[in-house]
Amino acid sequence: MELGVVYFYTVAIVDWIHLLKTDKFKFLILDILIYLSEKQKLKIYSFVIMHNHIHIIWENVAMNGKEMPYVSFMKFTGHQFLHELRNTNDPLLAKFKMHGNDRDHKFWQSDGMPKIMESRKVLEQKLDYIHLNPLQEHWNLTNDPNDYFFSSCSFYELEDRKFSWLTHYMDVF
């Protein structure tokens, strides 16, 4: 991913494990998104955090030291997941153990899928996909997408300011 380009990004937890089913892990993700947004490293236009994956429409705005902000996001969240699982002695930690690698644990799959948002129309299609994701039959997390807390839907539909750190896509596209 490059600076100054808006992407739809999907990344899953290793082996599609439902690590993010617990709200504490979703809040860890939100905290890091907020941090990188407030540091003006990322612009986040939309997101949804599901039980085992996330979808985000975002833009890398400025390097975070020597690394791209999306790399920082992946690193920071992984460190926070590890810290939380160790502190609670959660047996789930063993599922993320790496053998013969340069690190002890891995939480995110390596094949995150960035797709450049080439037009407003495509971005709006992805926005709808993100916001409707919790309603899919196999998830069935809510009946109204505005009620799913870990999504930007209410930011757009209800002008809910709980995610005031988001950038409205119409401000850019």
C-alpha positions in Angstrom: 0.0 0.0 0.0 1.2 3.5 -0.8 0.8 6.9 0.9 -2.1 9.1 -0.3 -4.1 6.2 -1.8 -7.5 5.1 -0.4 -7.8 1.3 0.0 -10.5 -1.2 1.0 -8.5 -3.5 3.1 -9.6 -6.9 4.5 -7.4 -9.0 6.8 -8.3 -12.1 8.9 -7.0 -13.6 12.1 -4.7 -16.6 11.5 -6.7 -19.7 10.7 -9.9 -17.6 10.9 -9.9 -18.1 14.7 -12.6 -16.1 16.4 -10.2 -14.0 18.5 -12.2 -10.8 17.9 -15.5 -12.3 19.2 -14.6 -10.8 22.6 -15.2 -7.0 22.8 -11.9 -6.4 24.6 -10.0 -7.3 21.4 -12.3 -5.2 19.3 -11.6 -2.2 21.6 -7.9 -2.8 21.3 -8.3 -2.5 17.5 -10.3 0.7 17.9 -7.8 2.2 20.3 -5.0 1.7 17.7 -7.1 3.1 14.9 -7.9 6.1 17.0 -4.2 6.6 17.9 -3.0 6.4 14.3 -5.8 8.7 13.2 -5.1 11.3 15.8 -1.4 11.2 15.0 -2.4 11.9 11.4 -0.8 8.7 10.1 -4.0 7.2 8.9 -7.4 8.5 7.6 -10.1 5.9 8.4 -13.2 6.3 6.3 -15.1 3.1 7.3 -14.6 -0.1 9.2 -16.2 -3.2 10.7 -14.7 -5.5 13.2 -16.1 -9.0 12.9 -15.3 -12.1 15.0 -12.3 -13.2 12.9 -11.6 -10.5 10.4 -11.8 -6.8 9.7 -12.7 -4.6 6.8 -11.4 -1.0 6.6 -11.5 1.8 4.1 -8.4 3.8 4.9 -5.6 5.9 3.6 -2.0 5.9 4.7 -1.3 9.6 5.2 2.3 9.8 6.6 5.0 7.4 7.6 5.0 6.3 11.2 8.7 6.6 11.8 10.3 4.3 9.3 7.2 2.2 8.5 3.9 2.5 6.8 1.0 3.2 9.1 -0.8 0.0 8.1 2.3 -2.0 9.2 2.2 -0.1 12.5 -1.4 -1.0 12.9 -0.7 -4.7 12.3 2.2 -4.7 14.7 0.5 -2.7 17.4 -2.6 -4.8 17.4 -0.5 -8.0 17.5 1.5 -6.8 20.5 -1.8 -5.8 22.3 -3.4 -9.2 21.5 -0.3 -11.0 22.8 -0.2 -8.8 26.0 -3.9 -9.4 26.7 -3.7 -13.2 26.2 -0.6 -13.5 28.3 -2.0 -11.4 31.1 -5.1 -13.4 31.3 -3.4 -16.8 30.8 -5.8 -17.4 28.0 -5.2 -20.9 26.5 -6.2 -19.4 23.1 -2.6 -18.0 23.0 -1.2 -21.4 22.1 -3.2 -21.3 18.8 -1.0 -18.4 17.7 2.3 -19.9 18.6 4.8 -19.9 15.7 7.5 -22.5 15.3 10.8 -21.9 13.6 10.0 -18.3 12.8 11.5 -14.9 13.6 8.7 -14.3 16.1 6.9 -16.2 18.8 3.3 -15.5 17.8 1.4 -14.5 14.8 -2.2 -13.1 14.9 -3.0 -11.7 11.5 -2.9 -13.7 8.2 -0.1 -12.5 5.9 -2.4 -12.2 2.9 -4.4 -9.0 3.7 -6.2 -7.8 0.6 -5.8 -4.1 -0.3 -8.0 -2.9 -3.1 -7.5 0.6 -4.4 -10.7 2.7 -4.4 -10.6 4.1 -7.9 -14.0 5.9 -7.8 -16.6 7.1 -5.5 -19.0 4.5 -6.8 -16.7 1.6 -5.9 -16.0 3.1 -2.5 -19.7 3.4 -1.8 -20.2 -0.3 -2.8 -17.5 -1.3 -0.4 -19.0 1.0 2.3 -22.3 -0.8 1.9 -20.6 -4.2 2.0 -18.8 -3.2 5.3 -21.9 -1.9 6.9 -24.1 -4.9 6.0 -21.5 -7.5 7.0 -22.8 -8.0 10.5 -26.3 -8.8 9.1 -25.1 -11.7 6.9 -26.9 -14.9 7.8 -23.8 -16.7 9.0 -23.0 -13.9 11.4 -26.4 -12.6 12.4 -24.9 -10.1 14.8 -27.7 -7.6 14.6 -30.9 -6.8 12.8 -30.0 -3.1 12.2 -26.5 -2.3 11.0 -26.6 1.0 13.0 -26.9 -1.1 16.2 -23.6 -2.9 15.7 -21.2 -0.9 17.8 -18.0 -2.1 16.0 -18.9 -0.5 12.7 -18.9 2.9 11.1 -22.5 2.5 9.9 -24.1 4.8 12.5 -21.4 7.5 11.7 -22.8 7.7 8.2 -26.5 6.8 8.6 -27.3 8.6 11.9 -24.4 11.1 12.1 -23.4 9.4 15.3 -20.3 11.1 16.7 -19.0 8.2 18.8 -16.4 7.7 16.1 -15.6 11.4 15.5 -12.0 10.4 14.6 -13.4 9.0 11.3 -13.1 11.0 8.1 -16.2 11.2 6.0 -15.5 9.8 2.5 -17.4 12.7 0.9 -14.7 15.1 2.3 -12.2 13.4 0.0 -14.1 11.8 -2.9 
